[in-house]
Amino acid sequence: MDNRPIGVFDSGLGGLNGLLALRRFLPDENIVYFADSGRLPYGAKARGQLREMAKQDLSFLSSFGVKAILIACGTLSSNAGDILDTWSIPTVGVLRSSANWMRRLEGSGPIAVIATEASIRSGSYQRILHDSCPDREVIAVPCPDFVPMIESGHCSPEDPLVQNAVSRYLQPVREIGAEALLLGCTHYDIIREAISRFLGPDITLVSAAESGAVALCSLLLKAGKTGGRGETRYFTSGDCECFSRSASLFLGCDASDVPASSVPPQPLPNL
C-alpha cells in the first residue's frame, strides 16, 4: 500500500474531468489538485512559456511528495512531452494515452481531434494520431474560444453561446464524416453534450481526460502503489472562491467543504 497522494494539474476546471475519472476507478486515493487559473488560457501562450509552465506546475505538485502526476492538460502534454517523460516522479499526460485509446477503435474512416490553438499548432496530436492510426485520415481543429467560454460558466447544451461556438468550430468535423472525435483538451468534456448533439449519435467521442486517468490507474495498479483515505486538496493560482463555486457545480458536490488554497501565479519569460 502507498498512501502518498496523486498530483493532478490543469489550467483550470478541465482537469476535474480527470479527477472524477480517478475517483471512479480508485476512490480511496488521496489527490492534490492544482488549477493554474491565474495564467489561463494556456492555449494562447508561446511554446517556450508552456514548457516553463510545465516545469513550474510539476515542481509545485512534487513538493507534496506525490507518487505520480496526471497532467490533465492537452496543451502541456503536446508542447512539453519530453519534460513530462523525464520528470523524476512518474507522470502520465493525455496525449499518448488518448492516442492509444483512439488506436483501439474499430473502423477505417476519418478521425478528428479538437484542442487548444497551441496544441494544434505544435502538431503533436496530428503526428501521434497518424502514427497510431496510419490508415485513417486525420483532421485537427483548434477551438480557441472553448476554454474561456467554459471557464466563464457557459457550459449548457441549451446555451446559445455554446451552440454557436460548437457549430462554428465543428462544422469541418461533421462535413468530413469523422467516425471518432478526440476531445484533446480536458475542458471540452464539460460541453460534451452540446458536441454530441451537433455531430449526431454515430460519432464516437473520446475523452483525453478519462484516457489519461485510466493510464495512470493502470500504472499504479501494476506497481502496487495504490492506497489512501479518499482525501482531496485543491489549490489555484486564480480566485479561490470562483474556483470553489465552479468546481462545486461541475463535481456535483459542495467543493467549498474543502476550500481551495491560493497559490500566486509564477512569472514567465517574455517570449
Secondary structure by P-SEA (a helix, b strand, c coil): cccbbbbbbcccccaaaaaaaaaaccccbbbbbbccccccccccccaaaaaaaaaaaaaaaacccccbbbcccaaaaaccaaaaaaccccccccaaaaaaaaaacccccccbbbbcaaaaaaaaaaaaaaaacccbbbbbbbbcaaaaaaaacccccccaaaaaaaaacaaaaaaacccbbbccccccccaaaaaaaaacccbbbbbaaaaaaaaaaaaaaaaccccccbbbbbbbcccaaaaaaaaaaaaccccccbbbbbbcbbbbccc
